Amino acid sequence: MPKVAGRPLFVVAVLFAALLTAFATRYGYHRDELYFLAAGRHPAWSYPDQPPMTPLLARAMSAIDADSLLLLRLPSISAATFVVVAAGLMARELGGGRGAQVLASVAVASAAMVLGIGHLLSTASFDMAAWVLVCLLVLGLLRGAQGWGVDRNGRRPEVDESSVGRGPAASDEGVDGRVGPDGRAGVGGWGPRWWLAVGLVVGVGLQNKVLLIFPVAALVLALALVGPRKIFATKYFPIAVGSAVLIWLPYLLWQWRNGWPQWDMSRAIAGGSSGTSDSSLTFVLSQFGLMGPLLVPLWALGLWRLWRDPRRRAFPVAYAVLFVVFLVSGGKAYYLGGMYPILSAAGAVPVAARLGNRRARRAAVGSVIAVNATVSALLFLPVLPIAVLKDSPVLAINYDAGETIGWPQFVRRIAEVRAMLGPDVAILTDNYGEAGAIERFGGEYGLPTPHSGHNSYWWWGPPSDTASAVIVVGLDRDRLTGYFAEVEPAGQVDNGLGIDNDEQGQPLFICRKPRAPLSEIWPAAKHLS
């Protein structure tokens, strides 16, 4: 095995983290971050749309400093930085030396999706980190499995392949040489005990985002189909599966007791209810942009190289399975994003070998990555001033950029309407981002805790039946007239920046005289998206 390029990988990691840190506080909160903060104030084993890990991280960061956007985003910066370093380590597992490790790491650091997930606190940040770590561990297991069953003299017992999993030669018990009876590997190999680490990572990852179950299942299926199946011939594999399920169990119990709302949520996303939902064509085309168009040859080469390697062919098979599953089921383009670091690492090994010490070639590849990084940063980091953002292509390409702008102005507009009313006024919003913004910035204006029928906010309950009036944001007037006898227009939302996002131009209403107690109307307000 080549040595770890420790110092160069450390430098790449520091520069990458510094870039994310430098731009962490520009623009403002994303709607999901405001929602995570709100969910963190309602700790639970699960929520209707997600497991508890990211809201709990938001709660922890807020407990240190409730006003620090940088601190809130620090966990995602760390997760994305880990992905960058892990890309280099995966290149090493695939036989790459110092040049390949650095190339893989720098290429992944320049990727649009990696910069994007590193900028915002999101479940996607930790989902990618968990999956990349699983890939790294499985690569080590595949390499170490070559020595499973080899005796101290390097001899391998003659065993029929059909006996795998049934006899002593297929077990980690009694194995000597590179793998001892306790399942630990010697120098040059990873023992089967590393399955326990895989189980731990998968279990914790599933407490962050359920999506992780798909790549894990696809990889297990691919290993069963194309091998090497020997990797499963150890008692540690079922133990790893059991430990992952045990860690995930509290989430499963909550979902079961509440009617599996996340299943309804996934169907709503597949139906296009999310602001980042993709059509089939967009899903396919977006795969060429997740790493950046200039890096497509790199990961495509890695896909081909892994396919030609019988020991690691399961990874391209898993990629193909996931591509089809997400395409058919209406998944978002970034759902497949976790596969690209390992594909890029696999491509970096032959590219680095071809470059050698040829300065011209290395300069050319470096220039391509530099251009890719520049374009990715301009599109997925808050580099441009807000004043010129509306006239740029950023908002058309990066939907999330617009959702980080205008929340203080939004809350101030709600406060202006609230100032015209008497006591006991409730606030009802269309989505969790609006409600989360009012919770975050409303204290300055004395605004009450908002309510919404969107996702977890519906579970947190309706406005009081004693409210004299309800300020409603973003809901259709025709719908409101079915619930209130008086629906008075109160203007609309204007961020004053000319930024077209989901809140710009939303109507405001003052509603009075509910046709039934609000607690009875509340079931009809529920919506998942």
C-alpha distance (Angstrom), angle and dihedral (degrees) to the residues before:
residue distance angle dihedral
M1 . . .
P2 3.81 . .
K3 3.77 117.4 .
V4 3.79 119.7 -97.5
A5 3.80 110.4 -98.3
G6 3.79 89.0 -132.0
R7 3.78 102.2 166.4
P8 3.84 97.8 43.8
L9 3.82 91.8 45.9
F10 3.79 89.5 49.3
V11 3.81 91.0 52.1
V12 3.82 91.9 49.3
A13 3.80 90.4 48.6
V14 3.81 93.3 49.8
L15 3.81 93.3 48.1
F16 3.79 91.9 47.0
A17 3.81 93.4 48.6
A18 3.80 90.5 45.8
L19 3.81 91.0 54.1
L20 3.80 92.3 51.3
T21 3.79 91.2 45.5
A22 3.79 92.7 50.4
F23 3.81 91.9 57.5
A24 3.80 98.6 32.6
T25 3.81 96.6 102.9
R26 3.80 101.0 40.6
Y27 3.83 117.7 110.7
G28 3.82 103.0 0.3
Y29 3.79 149.0 -103.1
H30 3.78 120.9 -19.5
R31 3.80 116.1 -129.4
D32 3.82 90.3 -113.1
E33 3.80 91.5 53.5
L34 3.79 90.3 53.3
Y35 3.80 88.1 50.3
F36 3.81 92.7 49.1
L37 3.80 89.5 52.9
A38 3.80 90.2 51.4
A39 3.81 92.6 46.0
G40 3.78 90.0 49.3
R41 3.79 88.3 60.2
H42 3.82 87.5 58.0
P43 3.83 101.4 49.6
A44 3.79 114.6 -162.9
W45 3.80 139.5 152.6
S46 3.78 88.2 -106.7
Y47 3.78 144.3 -7.6
P48 3.79 128.5 -140.7
D49 3.79 91.4 -101.2
Q50 3.81 105.9 29.2
P51 3.80 147.8 10.4
P52 3.82 118.2 -96.2
M53 3.81 105.2 -104.6
T54 3.81 102.2 91.2
P55 3.84 95.2 43.3
L56 3.80 88.6 50.2
L57 3.81 90.4 51.0
A58 3.81 88.9 50.6
R59 3.80 89.5 50.6
A60 3.82 91.2 50.2
M61 3.81 93.6 49.7
S62 3.79 91.0 45.7
A63 3.80 90.9 51.2
I64 3.81 88.7 59.3
D65 3.81 95.1 46.5
A66 3.79 119.8 -10.6
D67 3.82 92.8 -165.3
S68 3.81 100.2 48.7
L69 3.79 114.0 103.9
L70 3.81 89.9 179.4
L71 3.79 92.0 56.1
L72 3.80 91.2 47.8
R73 3.80 90.4 54.7
L74 3.79 96.3 42.1
P75 3.85 94.3 94.2
S76 3.81 91.0 55.0
I77 3.80 91.4 47.1
S78 3.80 88.0 53.2
A79 3.82 92.9 47.2
A80 3.81 93.4 50.0
T81 3.81 90.9 46.5
F82 3.78 89.1 53.4
V83 3.82 89.8 53.1
V84 3.81 89.3 54.3
V85 3.82 92.9 51.1
A86 3.81 92.7 42.5
A87 3.80 89.8 56.1
G88 3.79 88.8 61.6
L89 3.80 91.6 46.7
M90 3.79 91.0 50.8
A91 3.80 89.5 52.4
R92 3.81 87.2 55.0
E93 3.81 91.4 50.7
L94 3.79 86.8 53.4
G95 3.80 91.4 54.5
G96 3.79 100.0 -92.6
G97 3.77 121.4 147.3
R98 3.78 129.6 -150.4
G99 3.82 94.9 -60.0
A100 3.81 94.5 48.8
Q101 3.79 92.5 47.1
V102 3.78 92.9 51.4
L103 3.81 92.7 43.9
A104 3.81 92.0 51.5
S105 3.78 92.4 46.6
V106 3.81 95.4 47.0
A107 3.81 92.6 44.7
V108 3.81 92.3 53.0
A109 3.81 90.4 44.8
S110 3.81 88.9 56.7
A111 3.80 93.6 51.4
A112 3.77 119.1 117.7
M113 3.79 95.0 -136.1
V114 3.81 94.1 48.5
L115 3.80 92.3 51.3
G116 3.80 88.9 45.8
I117 3.80 96.5 52.2
G118 3.79 90.7 43.6
H119 3.78 93.2 55.4
L120 3.81 99.4 56.0
L121 3.80 132.7 45.1
S122 3.79 100.9 -113.4
T123 3.77 141.9 144.0
A124 3.82 87.5 -115.9
S125 3.83 90.9 67.1
F126 3.80 94.5 60.1
D127 3.79 93.3 35.3
M128 3.80 91.0 60.1
A129 3.81 92.1 43.8
A130 3.81 91.1 51.2
W131 3.81 93.8 48.1
V132 3.81 93.5 46.2
L133 3.80 89.3 51.2
V134 3.81 90.0 50.3
C135 3.82 89.1 51.7
L136 3.81 91.0 50.1
L137 3.81 92.2 49.4
V138 3.80 93.5 47.1
L139 3.81 90.8 49.5
G140 3.79 87.8 54.8
L141 3.80 91.1 47.8
L142 3.80 91.3 50.2
R143 3.79 90.9 51.8
G144 3.80 93.4 45.0
A145 3.81 92.6 46.4
Q146 3.80 88.8 71.1
G147 3.79 87.6 73.5
W148 3.80 97.9 43.3
G149 3.79 107.7 116.0
V150 3.83 95.0 15.4
D151 3.80 113.7 130.5
R152 3.79 125.8 -136.6
N153 3.81 91.4 -89.6
G154 3.79 92.2 53.3
R155 3.83 93.6 -105.2
R156 3.79 120.4 140.0
P157 3.80 117.1 -149.3
E158 3.77 115.4 -115.9
V159 3.78 102.3 -106.8
D160 3.77 128.5 165.4
E161 3.82 111.5 -121.1
S162 3.79 89.8 -126.3
S163 3.80 89.1 65.1
V164 3.80 93.6 62.9
G165 3.77 108.8 128.3
R166 3.85 93.9 13.8
G167 3.78 107.4 72.0
P168 3.79 139.4 48.6
A169 3.80 92.6 -100.5
A170 3.80 90.0 61.0
S171 3.79 94.1 50.6
D172 3.75 130.4 83.4
E173 3.80 87.3 -132.5
G174 3.79 112.4 98.1
V175 3.80 93.2 10.2
D176 3.78 113.5 138.6
G177 3.76 136.3 -177.7
R178 3.81 109.6 43.8
V179 3.79 94.1 6.8
G180 3.78 119.2 42.7
P181 3.80 130.9 -155.2
D182 3.80 90.3 -92.4
G183 3.80 91.5 59.3
R184 3.80 95.6 -109.4
A185 3.78 119.7 135.0
G186 3.76 125.6 -130.9
V187 3.77 126.6 -138.9
G188 3.80 111.7 -41.3
G189 3.78 99.9 21.4
W190 3.79 145.1 69.8
G191 3.78 114.7 -129.0
P192 3.81 125.3 -138.0
R193 3.79 90.4 -102.8
W194 3.80 86.6 80.7
W195 3.81 86.5 76.7
L196 3.81 84.9 76.5
A197 3.81 89.3 61.4
V198 3.80 89.5 49.9
G199 3.80 90.2 52.3
L200 3.80 91.5 49.9
V201 3.81 93.1 49.4
V202 3.80 92.7 47.1
G203 3.80 92.7 48.2
V204 3.80 93.8 49.7
G205 3.82 90.4 42.2
L206 3.80 91.4 54.2
Q207 3.80 88.6 54.3
N208 3.80 85.7 61.1
K209 3.81 103.3 41.3
V210 3.79 131.1 -2.5
L211 3.81 89.8 -146.7
L212 3.82 89.3 82.5
I213 3.81 90.2 75.6
F214 3.81 90.5 70.8
P215 3.83 100.1 59.3
V216 3.80 90.7 39.4
A217 3.80 91.9 52.4
A218 3.82 91.1 43.7
L219 3.80 92.0 52.6
V220 3.81 93.2 47.4
L221 3.81 89.6 48.8
A222 3.80 91.2 48.1
L223 3.81 92.1 50.2
A224 3.79 89.6 50.1
L225 3.81 91.3 50.1
V226 3.81 103.0 42.0
G227 3.80 102.6 14.1
P228 2.83 160.3 169.2
R229 3.82 81.4 -154.1
K230 3.78 89.5 175.5
I231 3.78 88.2 82.0
F232 3.83 88.6 75.0
A233 3.83 93.4 51.3
T234 3.78 95.6 100.6
K235 3.78 136.1 86.4
Y236 3.80 89.0 -124.8
F237 3.79 94.3 71.0
P238 3.84 96.3 65.7
I239 3.80 89.0 40.9
A240 3.81 88.6 54.9
V241 3.80 91.1 49.6
G242 3.79 90.7 49.4
S243 3.80 93.7 48.7
A244 3.82 91.7 49.9
V245 3.81 91.2 51.3
L246 3.80 91.2 46.3
I247 3.81 92.2 53.4
W248 3.81 89.9 46.9
L249 3.82 94.3 45.7
P250 3.85 99.2 93.4
Y251 3.82 89.4 57.2
L252 3.80 91.5 48.7
L253 3.80 92.6 49.7
W254 3.81 92.1 51.1
Q255 3.79 91.8 49.5
W256 3.80 91.5 47.7
R257 3.80 93.0 50.3
N258 3.82 91.4 49.3
G259 3.80 99.2 46.2
W260 3.85 99.3 -96.5
P261 3.82 96.6 -77.1
Q262 3.81 91.7 175.6
W263 3.80 88.5 65.9
D264 3.82 88.5 56.3
M265 3.79 88.4 46.3
S266 3.82 92.5 53.9
R267 3.79 91.2 50.2
A268 3.80 90.1 50.7
I269 3.82 90.9 52.4
A270 3.81 91.1 47.4
G271 3.79 86.9 53.1
G272 3.81 90.8 57.4
S273 3.82 100.9 -101.8
S274 3.80 94.7 133.1
G275 3.77 122.4 85.7
T276 3.81 88.4 -127.3
S277 3.80 97.1 44.8
D278 3.81 113.6 132.6
S279 3.77 135.6 -147.0
S280 3.80 117.5 -129.1
L281 3.79 91.5 -100.3
T282 3.80 92.7 47.8
F283 3.80 90.4 48.3
V284 3.80 91.4 55.8
L285 3.80 96.4 43.1
S286 3.80 92.7 45.6
Q287 3.79 91.0 61.7
F288 3.80 87.1 72.3
G289 3.80 90.8 55.2
L290 3.81 103.9 43.8
M291 3.79 92.3 84.0
G292 3.80 92.6 23.0
P293 3.83 125.5 -90.9
L294 3.81 92.0 -98.4
L295 3.81 91.3 61.1
V296 3.81 96.4 51.9
P297 3.85 92.1 97.3
L298 3.81 89.8 53.6
W299 3.79 98.2 53.9
A300 3.82 92.4 35.8
L301 3.81 88.2 56.8
G302 3.80 88.7 48.6
L303 3.80 90.9 51.8
W304 3.81 90.4 52.5
R305 3.82 93.2 44.8
L306 3.81 93.1 51.2
W307 3.81 90.2 48.6
R308 3.79 90.1 55.5
D309 3.82 91.6 51.4
P310 3.84 108.8 81.9
R311 3.81 92.1 -159.3
R312 3.81 93.5 54.9
R313 3.79 102.0 29.0
A314 3.79 89.5 111.1
F315 3.83 91.1 77.1
P316 3.83 97.3 62.0
V317 3.82 88.8 41.8
A318 3.81 89.3 53.2
Y319 3.81 89.1 48.5
A320 3.80 91.0 53.5
V321 3.81 92.4 47.1
L322 3.81 92.1 49.9
F323 3.80 92.3 45.9
V324 3.80 91.3 55.8
V325 3.81 95.0 41.7
F326 3.81 94.9 50.4
L327 3.80 93.2 41.9
V328 3.81 93.5 51.5
S329 3.81 95.6 40.7
G330 3.81 96.0 49.3
G331 3.80 96.3 -109.4
K332 3.78 123.6 169.0
A333 3.79 119.2 -98.0
Y334 3.79 94.3 -115.4
Y335 3.83 91.0 58.4
L336 3.80 86.6 84.6
G337 3.80 93.1 45.9
G338 3.79 96.5 98.0
M339 3.81 90.7 69.0
Y340 3.79 95.8 61.4
P341 3.82 99.6 72.9
I342 3.82 92.0 60.5
L343 3.82 91.8 42.7
S344 3.80 89.6 50.5
A345 3.80 91.3 47.6
A346 3.80 90.2 51.7
G347 3.80 90.7 50.0
A348 3.79 92.8 47.5
V349 3.82 93.0 63.2
P350 3.84 98.4 65.3
V351 3.80 92.2 34.5
A352 3.82 91.8 54.7
A353 3.79 90.5 46.5
R354 3.79 90.4 52.1
L355 3.78 92.5 48.1
G356 3.79 94.1 51.7
N357 3.79 110.3 156.7
R358 3.80 94.8 -32.2
R359 3.79 102.5 131.0
A360 3.79 96.1 -162.6
R361 3.79 93.2 54.6
R362 3.77 93.0 44.1
A363 3.79 90.5 49.6
A364 3.80 90.9 50.4
V365 3.82 92.8 51.2
G366 3.79 90.4 44.6
S367 3.80 90.5 52.2
V368 3.81 91.3 51.8
I369 3.81 91.2 51.7
A370 3.81 91.5 45.7
V371 3.81 91.2 53.1
N372 3.81 90.1 46.6
A373 3.81 90.8 50.9
T374 3.81 92.8 47.8
V375 3.79 94.2 50.7
S376 3.81 92.0 43.9
A377 3.80 91.6 51.0
L378 3.79 93.4 48.2
L379 3.80 91.0 51.4
F380 3.81 102.4 37.4
L381 3.79 105.2 28.4
P382 3.82 125.0 62.4
V383 3.79 93.0 -106.7
L384 3.80 100.3 132.7
P385 3.81 119.9 73.2
I386 3.80 112.7 -106.2
A387 3.81 89.5 -119.6
V388 3.82 91.5 67.3
L389 3.80 97.7 31.9
K390 3.80 95.6 87.9
D391 3.81 91.6 58.6
S392 3.81 94.6 46.8
P393 3.82 129.4 85.1
V394 3.81 91.0 -116.7
L395 3.81 97.3 96.7
A396 3.80 91.9 49.2
I397 3.82 92.0 52.7
N398 3.80 101.8 31.7
Y399 3.79 109.3 44.4
D400 3.80 92.3 -179.6
A401 3.81 93.4 61.9
G402 3.80 91.8 70.1
E403 3.79 91.0 48.5
T404 3.81 91.0 63.2
I405 3.80 95.1 59.3
G406 3.78 133.4 80.2
W407 3.81 104.4 16.2
P408 3.84 96.6 126.9
Q409 3.81 89.4 49.9
F410 3.79 90.0 48.0
V411 3.80 92.2 54.2
R412 3.80 92.2 45.0
R413 3.81 89.3 55.7
I414 3.83 90.3 52.2
A415 3.80 89.0 49.6
E416 3.81 90.5 53.9
V417 3.79 90.2 56.2
R418 3.79 91.6 44.6
A419 3.83 90.9 53.6
M420 3.82 89.8 63.4
L421 3.81 93.3 58.9
G422 3.77 137.1 71.6
P423 3.81 129.7 -116.0
D424 3.82 126.7 -57.1
V425 3.79 95.7 42.4
A426 3.80 119.3 160.1
I427 3.80 127.7 -156.3
L428 3.81 123.1 -141.7
T429 3.81 121.3 -173.8
D430 3.78 133.6 -169.0
N431 3.81 96.6 -130.6
Y432 3.77 142.8 22.0
G433 3.80 94.1 -110.5
E434 3.80 91.7 61.4
A435 3.80 92.2 46.2
G436 3.81 91.5 46.1
A437 3.80 91.3 51.1
I438 3.79 91.3 52.8
E439 3.79 90.2 50.6
R440 3.82 91.0 49.0
F441 3.83 100.0 43.9
G442 3.81 103.4 17.3
G443 3.79 96.7 85.0
E444 3.79 90.0 76.2
Y445 3.81 89.2 62.3
G446 3.79 98.2 36.0
L447 3.78 92.8 -112.6
P448 3.82 117.3 169.5
T449 3.79 122.7 -116.5
P450 3.82 105.9 -76.9
H451 3.79 127.6 -129.0
S452 3.78 132.7 -147.5
G453 3.78 138.5 173.6
H454 3.80 90.1 -138.3
N455 3.81 118.9 115.0
S456 3.84 113.3 -59.2
Y457 3.78 93.8 2.6
W458 3.81 89.1 70.5
W459 3.83 89.0 56.3
W460 3.80 89.8 52.7
G461 3.77 91.7 64.8
P462 3.81 145.1 -107.8
P463 3.80 131.2 -69.8
S464 3.78 116.7 -85.5
D465 3.80 116.8 -79.0
T466 3.81 87.4 -132.8
A467 3.83 94.9 62.4
S468 3.80 110.5 128.4
A469 3.80 92.1 -152.3
V470 3.79 138.8 2.2
I471 3.81 123.4 -141.0
V472 3.78 105.3 -147.3
V473 3.81 123.0 -161.7
G474 3.79 125.2 -162.1
L475 3.80 101.2 -10.1
D476 3.79 123.2 126.6
R477 3.81 115.8 -99.4
D478 3.80 93.9 -135.9
R479 3.78 89.7 56.6
L480 3.79 92.5 48.1
T481 3.80 93.4 52.6
G482 3.78 87.5 63.0
Y483 3.81 89.6 61.4
F484 3.83 103.8 32.4
A485 3.78 131.9 44.8
E486 3.82 91.4 -149.5
V487 3.83 121.4 45.0
E488 3.80 113.2 172.2
P489 3.84 121.4 -174.0
A490 3.81 113.0 -124.8
G491 3.80 102.1 -176.8
Q492 3.76 126.6 -96.5
V493 3.79 142.2 -81.4
D494 3.80 117.4 -85.1
N495 3.79 121.3 175.2
G496 3.81 89.7 -163.1
L497 3.80 90.1 -134.4
G498 3.77 100.4 88.3
I499 3.81 90.3 -119.9
D500 3.78 113.2 149.3
N501 3.79 107.6 -140.9
D502 3.80 136.7 137.9
E503 3.81 93.5 -78.5
Q504 3.78 100.4 44.4
G505 3.79 110.5 110.3
Q506 3.81 95.5 4.1
P507 3.83 112.4 154.6
L508 3.79 124.1 -112.4
F509 3.81 123.2 -149.5
I510 3.78 137.0 -177.1
C511 3.80 108.3 -144.4
R512 3.80 126.7 -165.9
K513 3.80 139.2 170.9
P514 3.80 101.9 34.5
R515 3.80 113.0 -145.4
A516 3.82 88.4 -132.0
P517 3.81 134.2 8.7
L518 3.80 110.1 -69.0
S519 3.80 90.1 -121.8
E520 3.81 89.0 60.8
I521 3.81 93.3 45.9
W522 3.81 91.5 49.0
P523 3.85 99.0 87.4
A524 3.82 89.0 62.1
A525 3.83 90.8 55.2
K526 3.81 94.1 64.0
H527 3.81 117.4 115.2
L528 3.80 133.5 157.5
S529 3.79 124.3 -153.3
